[in-house]
Amino acid sequence: MQPHLMSVLGDTMRKIALRQLKWDDECHVTADALKELRSVVTHIGENAWIQWKDQKPQDMDIWADASDTHAAYLIIKNHEVIAALVRETRGEHIFLEELSIALDAVAEAHRLGAERVRLFEDNAAAAGSIEKNVSTNFVANTRLRARAPVQVDVTWVSTTVMLADPYTRGVPLPALRSATHDLVVYNAAVKNQELRAQAHHTFTQKRLMCVCEGVNTCPKCEFTENI
């Protein structure tokens, strides 16, 4: 703490608020406050970083998504699917649908013993709200306040690489213990709604960017996106 410096700053801000001073006016700084200010500047200049203990690694990965009709999630541990769910949407705005299915997945991961998870989300608004654990939307904020006590690291991804996307559009859920490399996503070229309505018949089985390293070619398993 710098009591003399804080006292000077507090008194100056009070005078500015009362319009007794302008922002560009000079103000009196005591010798003690000046000494404290120099100490702060010196400390910042030293740039002394504190080495924090390593954080606990994520227990599980969650991929959650929603379409106009269905919402789905996959919970993955050690590159295997350990839980999966698909349900009908509730007729809410897509933001709330995306946020709700993600929070449902977090709750299930907590039930399975996770303390920290990595959530992959393709809705930017939902991703931001979950990351900050707050929303300007009243309904969303209510649901966030009831979130399971799990540390959630949020990563936004494109819909074209969202693992849960096919299961919101008619593709049967994968069997438990399925390897992530065996999961399929829609061909990125499938864009229009008519083709998406027939997606479970027409999609190309195009494998996902490797989730080991998040790159097109995985140095660990030699898996490539175009296989």
Residue pairs with C-beta under 8 A, 6 or more apart in sequence:
2 33
2 36
2 37
2 39
2 40
3 36
4 30
4 32
4 33
4 35
4 36
5 33
5 36
5 37
5 40
7 33
8 27
8 28
8 29
8 30
8 33
12 21
12 27
15 21
15 27
16 22
16 23
21 27
29 37
55 116
56 115
56 116
57 116
58 116
58 117
58 118
58 153
59 77
59 109
59 113
59 114
59 115
59 116
59 117
60 75
60 76
60 77
60 82
60 109
60 112
60 114
60 117
60 118
61 75
61 76
61 77
61 117
61 118
61 119
61 120
61 211
62 73
62 74
62 75
62 76
62 102
62 105
62 106
62 109
62 117
62 118
62 119
62 120
63 73
63 74
63 76
63 120
63 162
63 163
63 164
64 71
64 72
64 73
64 74
64 98
64 101
64 102
64 104
64 105
64 119
64 120
64 121
64 164
65 71
65 72
65 73
65 98
65 101
65 121
65 122
65 159
65 162
65 164
65 165
65 167
65 168
66 72
66 89
66 94
66 97
66 98
66 100
66 101
66 123
66 168
67 89
67 165
67 168
67 169
68 89
68 94
69 88
69 89
69 168
70 86
70 87
70 88
70 89
70 167
70 168
70 169
71 86
71 87
71 88
71 89
71 97
71 98
71 100
71 101
71 168
72 84
72 85
72 86
72 87
72 101
72 164
72 167
72 168
72 173
73 83
73 84
73 85
73 101
73 102
73 104
73 105
73 108
73 164
74 81
74 83
74 84
74 163
74 164
74 167
74 174
74 183
75 81
75 82
75 83
75 84
75 105
75 108
75 109
75 112
76 82
76 180
76 211
79 179
79 180
79 181
79 211
79 212
80 177
80 178
80 179
80 180
81 174
81 175
81 176
81 177
81 178
81 180
81 183
82 112
82 176
82 177
83 108
83 109
83 112
83 176
84 167
84 173
84 174
84 176
85 104
85 105
85 108
85 173
86 167
86 168
86 173
87 101
89 97
90 96
90 97
90 100
92 100
92 139
94 123
95 123
95 125
95 126
95 137
95 140
96 137
96 139
96 140
98 121
98 122
98 123
98 125
98 126
99 123
99 126
99 129
99 130
99 135
99 140
99 143
99 144
100 143
102 119
102 121
102 126
102 130
103 130
103 143
103 144
103 147
103 148
105 119
106 117
106 119
106 147
106 148
106 150
106 152
107 147
107 148
109 117
109 148
109 150
110 148
110 149
110 150
114 150
115 150
115 151
116 150
116 151
116 152
116 153
117 150
117 151
117 152
117 153
118 152
118 153
118 155
119 127
119 130
119 152
119 153
119 154
119 155
120 155
120 156
120 157
120 162
120 163
121 127
121 130
121 154
121 155
121 156
121 157
122 156
122 157
122 158
122 159
122 162
122 165
124 156
127 154
127 155
127 156
128 154
129 135
129 137
129 140
129 144
130 144
130 152
130 154
131 152
131 154
133 144
133 147
134 141
134 144
135 141
135 144
159 165
160 185
160 186
160 188
161 185
161 208
161 209
162 185
163 180
163 183
163 185
163 208
163 211
165 185
165 186
166 184
166 185
166 186
166 199
166 200
166 203
167 173
167 174
169 186
169 196
169 199
169 200
170 199
170 200
171 184
171 199
171 200
171 203
174 182
174 183
180 208
180 211
181 207
181 208
181 210
181 221
181 223
183 207
183 208
184 203
184 205
184 206
184 207
184 208
185 206
185 207
185 208
186 196
186 199
186 203
186 204
186 206
187 203
187 204
187 206
188 206
190 196
190 199
190 202
190 203
190 204
195 202
206 225
206 226
207 223
207 225
207 227
208 225
209 215
209 216
209 225
210 216
210 217
210 218
210 220
210 221
210 223
210 224
210 225
212 218
212 220
212 221
212 223
213 219
213 220
216 224
216 225
217 223
217 224
217 225
218 224
